[in-house]
Amino acid sequence: PQRTSFHRSHTLGFRNGYAFSQLPREGVGGETIFPNLLSQDQLDDLCTKGPTLTYGPAKKSPPPPFMPSYVAFDKQVDKFDAYFQEEVRTSAEEHYRIRQVGIYYYLEDDSMCVIEPVVKNSGLIQGKLMRRHRVPKNDQGDYYHWKDLNLATNITMYGRTYRLVDCDSFTKVFMESQGIVLNPPEQMVSDPYTEQRRMPVQKPIVPAGPDPLWQFLTYDTKVLRFYAIWDDTNHPFGDQHRCIIHYFLADDTVEVREVYSRNDGRDPFPVLMKRQRLPKTLAEKKMGFPSCVLEISNEEVLEWYSPRDFAIGKTITLLGRTFLIYDCDKFTQNFYREKYGITDFQPLEITEKPFEKVPQVIPPHNGFGVPEDSIQNCLRLIPKRPQKDVIKMLENNLKVLRYQAALESPVPEDRNRRFILSYFLSDDTISIYEPPIRNSGIPGGKYLKRTRVAKPGSTPEDPIYFQPSDFTIGSTVEVFGHRFVITDADEYVLNYLERNAESFPATTLQSLRDHFRPRKAVKDTVNNDIPKKDLDDLIEEVQKELKLRHSYLDTRKFHEAFHHCDKDGSGIVDKGKFLDLCDRLEVPTSTILLKKV
């Protein structure tokens, strides 16, 4: 405490431009320095603090870089082998089921998942039973950690308890590195029902008899062929079916194939009865035993069909169908000759029952369309259009027979109505047209479109249509409830009937001749008395006078007036009526011309 001088001796200097250091000659404050009097701690302090005094504090090494857990534990997974017990309530053979699973713990984010290996044809929903996520441990919000997992322990996740029995090598190394001591592993528990299924099935005791292997090696590819007939005519739509019965000697099975002929109307199924063993005698069934079973076992059959049961002329019943064997092939004959000593193989003659043709009943016509078109639905599955007489259509094309008819009606207004009835020879159709008359109150026009008309009294099943022979002068024609009286006809009708007189009755032709005879007589008289040149000159003279006296004349009114006077349609008007009509119509002609006309 009494020291007042604290200076240090000079140890650093420069010489010739270079820095140099030297040991201090004296201590602090001029004290004498004795050599090798420093303690070891002081020497250590000089060693450590000397550079610090000279160069400053030493640089510290940087700390190791921070590494997150998802990088440090990337792709590091702990795997535990475990199992859980599942209750089975729907099976009488097992009450519980052991399901082996794998529990995976992902260290990077502390998530877990449960995966069950998929077993083929197990009938269970396997694979990922629990998706990867953090699994809650309790109701306080804690989650399962890898520290909670150990062998020979139980963990409960979502109400299902898993027993951890073993783990892989990586999990063991990781747990030991973290200071966790693993319990000894346990043996994996297997499912008892699966082990029961893996046990070999006890084969039934076969009674003493021929060796199946020897029978197969001896009679392989050797088949007995019988030709039989199955008579099914006692059933509706039944028939006699020709079949082939194959008996396979290798395993005593029977197959039945049906023989199809061309255009027999049957679907060509390859096999009528598939290859199988057929029972001949069945055991008596109990009263409570179901009558329908899927398969027939050996306990239910007393005797199976064998080659002794098949022979020509025998009737056998196979699965409810009765077959009559009438022939067999050469190999079958040799087999029965060598084994059973049978030598009679005379085939039976099968006579087919005559086919009774059921008469086709045509239903009555329903009124829609024409019967010829509707009946096609009864004759064919896919109806076709009724065929037309093309030759008749070509020969009688544009040939029309026209008649004038009056309507027979109690209504007074209908008595003076006149109609033109046209008969088309190409297709025997009829159309009716009413010429319009002014101020009559009846519009006129088409009265009946072109169609075939049946005679009254004919049935819809067998209709009889009108023919040209039915149209005579004065005859009544009933068309769909309307009665028309034929009053006149064209001269073409008479000419056509005379050219084809052999095709029509004499009464029809005579009726038309009687009708046209007065008109022909008048025409002949006019042509004989008055020369044609004088008649043409008279017509020309009258026409000139009419043009001079009047600029317009209503010729239609003239036609209507003269036709009204000619009530019988003869075409003849006497002189008095003619002059009265001219006066009434105010024809501006001279008296001389009128008399000439």
Disulfide bonds with the S-S distance in Angstrom:
none
